[in-house]
Amino acid sequence: MTANEMDNWYLKQKEPLKSCLLALRSIILQQGSEITAVWRYGMPFFYYKGRRFCYLWVHKKWKQPYIGIVDGNKIEHPELLTEKRSRMKILLIDMEKDFPVKTIQELLEEAIGLLKD
């Protein structure tokens, strides 16, 4: 999928989901110049220096956007959910509330830190 097609994935989402996903993408990309957005596994993934560290998706059951942390199993945080995943954890975003920007940034920094080791 090309970058334009990935952009179309965001744009075809209905509001307020579309705005939420675009804002989350922006927050993720602002974490550093080494972060790139790519289309992998049929979803928007974010890489740090060529290594996967998170992705965006919409929870099927709750219809809420979330940030999936690739090595989330190595991060202990009360907001992260494991569900049936062994490696990844997710941070659900409530579109009815203000974004927990500080929490998102802290979790992303921690996820990037795992790749620096």
Beta strands, then each sheet from edge to edge (+ up, - down):
strand 1: 35-40
strand 2: 43-48
strand 3: 51-58
strand 4: 65-69
strand 5: 89-92
sheet 1: 1+ 2- 3+ 4- 5+
end
